Amino acid sequence: MQTDNKQLSQVHKYQLQKAANEICAKVLEIQVTLLLFQDKHNNEKALDDEIERLQNVTPEEMAELRKKRLDDLKQKSEQREKWLSNHHGTVQTLADEKQFFEVMKSTQHVICMFFKTTSKWCQELKQHLSLLAEKHIECKFVEMDGEKAPFLVERLSVTMIPALVLARNNKVVKLLLGLDWVAPDGKLDTLKLEEKLFEYGFFEETVLGLEKQLKEVKQEIARERESDSDLDL
């Protein structure tokens, strides 16, 4: 049984690592596409100059750039491994208040949701947080039943459920009560939630936002190509 659990853990870790790599590749693709599109419409000369500069790079400079790129990739890969081994990528349920303090010390960015089992809003918010946890392994997501954490609820002034506690470097920096801060109309949206948490400095990128922009840019490029084809006729 222990061997089976270990194998399942390894499979889950592999799946999360694969997902993390795919997200990084997607973000890079989105950024490049957006830059090319913006440069095409806003500053084509700057883009031409940059292409010319890259074409004139010496072999020594290219080797240095390649080495720097490989070092950066290695460092990011090692960091992802640490995050995944620390249960990043999912919403982890905390068993008690002691575990809360352990988690806070274990990583740089932590988002903890205090919930109540009978609250439909807590259940809905968790669904959105689970999606973000998969996209943003740089941040650790956890949840805790408020009724099982009376000390923390009082200490952190959790007066409304759901509540999100945002902690950086083992220090609480933001307390978000209820849902008015992200869904004043009562309609939760994962993209808006991501934007807010990015504004608070807990995400490196707005992955969902970038994916949406990429989709819009591709649609615009397709319309322009279609328009150009019509002119050719």
C-alpha positions in Angstrom: 0.0 0.0 0.0 2.8 2.4 0.9 4.5 1.6 -2.5 1.2 2.4 -4.3 0.9 5.7 -2.5 4.5 6.6 -3.4 3.9 5.7 -7.1 0.7 7.8 -7.1 2.6 10.7 -5.5 5.3 10.4 -8.2 2.7 10.4 -10.9 1.0 13.4 -9.5 4.3 15.3 -9.2 5.2 14.4 -12.8 1.8 15.7 -14.0 2.2 19.0 -12.0 5.7 19.4 -13.4 4.5 18.8 -16.9 1.7 21.3 -16.4 4.1 23.9 -15.0 6.4 23.5 -18.0 3.5 23.9 -20.4 2.4 27.0 -18.6 5.9 28.6 -18.8 6.0 27.8 -22.6 2.5 29.3 -23.1 3.5 32.5 -21.2 6.6 32.8 -23.3 4.6 32.3 -26.5 2.0 34.9 -25.4 4.6 37.5 -24.5 6.4 37.1 -27.8 3.2 37.3 -29.8 2.0 40.3 -28.0 5.3 42.1 -28.3 5.4 41.4 -32.1 1.9 42.6 -32.5 2.4 45.7 -30.5 5.6 46.5 -32.3 4.0 46.0 -35.6 1.3 48.5 -34.9 3.2 51.0 -32.7 6.9 50.9 -33.5 8.0 48.8 -36.6 11.4 50.6 -36.8 12.3 49.6 -33.2 11.5 46.0 -34.1 13.6 46.2 -37.3 16.5 47.6 -35.3 16.3 44.8 -32.7 16.3 42.2 -35.4 19.3 43.8 -37.0 21.1 43.9 -33.6 20.4 40.2 -33.1 21.7 39.4 -36.6 25.0 41.1 -35.8 25.6 39.3 -32.5 29.1 37.8 -32.4 29.6 34.1 -31.6 31.1 35.0 -28.2 28.0 37.2 -27.4 25.7 34.4 -28.6 27.5 31.9 -26.4 27.2 34.2 -23.4 23.5 34.7 -24.1 22.9 31.0 -24.4 24.8 30.3 -21.2 22.7 32.9 -19.3 19.5 31.5 -20.8 20.4 27.9 -19.7 21.4 29.1 -16.2 18.0 30.9 -15.9 16.1 27.9 -17.1 18.0 25.6 -14.7 17.3 28.0 -11.8 13.6 28.2 -12.6 13.4 24.4 -13.0 15.0 23.8 -9.6 12.6 26.4 -8.1 9.6 24.6 -9.6 10.8 21.3 -8.2 10.9 22.9 -4.7 7.5 24.3 -5.1 6.0 21.1 -6.3 7.6 19.1 -3.5 6.0 21.6 -1.1 2.5 20.9 -2.4 2.2 23.9 -4.6 -0.2 23.5 -7.6 -3.2 22.5 -5.5 -5.3 23.8 -2.7 -4.1 22.0 0.4 -6.5 21.5 3.3 -4.9 22.3 6.7 -5.7 20.0 9.6 -5.0 22.4 12.5 -3.7 25.8 13.5 -0.2 24.4 14.0 0.0 23.4 10.4 -1.0 26.9 9.4 2.1 28.4 11.0 4.3 25.6 9.5 3.0 26.5 6.0 3.6 30.2 6.5 7.3 29.4 7.2 7.7 27.0 4.3 7.4 29.3 1.3 7.4 32.9 0.3 3.9 33.5 -0.9 0.8 31.9 0.8 -2.9 32.4 0.2 -5.1 30.8 2.8 -8.9 30.7 2.5 -10.9 30.4 5.7 -14.1 28.7 4.9 -17.3 27.3 6.4 -18.5 23.9 5.1 -22.1 25.0 4.7 -21.2 28.1 2.6 -21.9 27.9 -1.1 -19.7 30.9 -1.7 -16.7 29.2 -0.1 -17.2 26.2 -2.3 -17.4 28.3 -5.4 -14.4 30.4 -4.4 -12.4 27.2 -3.9 -13.1 26.1 -7.4 -11.6 29.3 -8.8 -8.7 29.1 -6.4 -8.0 25.5 -7.6 -7.8 26.7 -11.2 -5.4 29.5 -10.2 -3.3 27.1 -8.1 -2.6 25.0 -11.1 -1.6 28.0 -13.2 0.5 29.7 -10.5 2.7 27.3 -8.7 4.8 30.2 -7.5 2.2 30.7 -4.8 1.0 28.2 -2.3 -2.8 27.9 -1.8 -4.2 26.4 1.4 -7.6 26.3 3.1 -8.8 26.0 6.7 -12.2 25.5 8.3 -12.7 28.6 10.4 -14.6 26.7 13.1 -11.5 24.6 13.7 -9.2 27.7 14.0 -10.7 29.9 16.7 -7.4 31.4 17.7 -6.5 32.4 14.1 -9.9 33.7 13.4 -9.7 36.0 16.4 -6.1 36.9 15.9 -6.5 37.8 12.2 -9.9 39.5 12.7 -11.7 37.1 10.3 -15.2 38.5 10.7 -16.6 37.3 7.4 -16.5 34.0 5.5 -15.0 33.4 3.0 -11.8 35.2 3.9 -8.5 35.2 2.1 -5.3 35.7 4.1 -2.4 36.8 1.9 1.0 36.2 3.5 4.5 37.1 2.2 7.7 35.9 3.9 5.8 34.6 7.0 3.9 37.9 7.5 0.3 38.6 6.7 0.1 41.6 4.3 -3.6 41.5 3.3 -6.9 40.3 4.6 -9.7 40.0 2.1 -13.2 39.5 3.7 -16.2 38.3 1.8 -16.3 38.7 -2.0 -17.0 42.4 -2.6 -13.4 43.1 -3.3 -13.5 40.9 -6.4 -17.1 40.2 -7.1 -19.4 43.1 -5.9 -22.1 41.8 -8.2 -21.9 38.4 -6.7 -20.5 36.8 -9.9 -17.1 35.3 -9.4 -14.7 35.3 -12.3 -11.4 33.5 -12.3 -9.8 36.1 -14.6 -10.8 39.0 -12.3 -9.6 37.0 -9.3 -6.2 36.5 -11.0 -5.9 40.2 -11.8 -6.6 41.2 -8.2 -4.1 38.7 -6.7 -1.5 39.8 -9.3 -2.0 43.4 -8.3 -1.3 42.4 -4.7 2.0 41.0 -5.8 1.3 37.3 -5.4 1.6 36.2 -9.0 4.5 36.6 -11.4 2.3 36.8 -14.4 -1.4 37.1 -15.2 -1.4 33.8 -17.1 -5.2 33.7 -17.8 -5.1 37.4 -18.8 -2.2 36.8 -21.2 -4.0 33.8 -22.7 -7.0 36.0 -23.3 -4.9 38.7 -24.9 -3.2 36.1 -27.1 -6.6 34.8 -28.3 -7.6 38.4 -29.1 -4.4 39.1 -30.9 -4.6 35.9 -33.0 -8.2 36.9 -34.0 -7.0 40.4 -35.0 -4.2 38.9 -37.0 -6.6 36.6 -38.7 -8.9 39.5 -39.6 -6.0 41.5 -41.0 -4.9 38.6 -43.1 -8.4 38.1 -44.4 -8.7 41.8 -45.1 -5.3 41.8 -47.0 -6.6 38.8 -49.1 -9.7 40.7 -50.0 -7.6 43.7 -51.2 -5.4 41.4 -53.3 -8.5 40.2 -55.1 
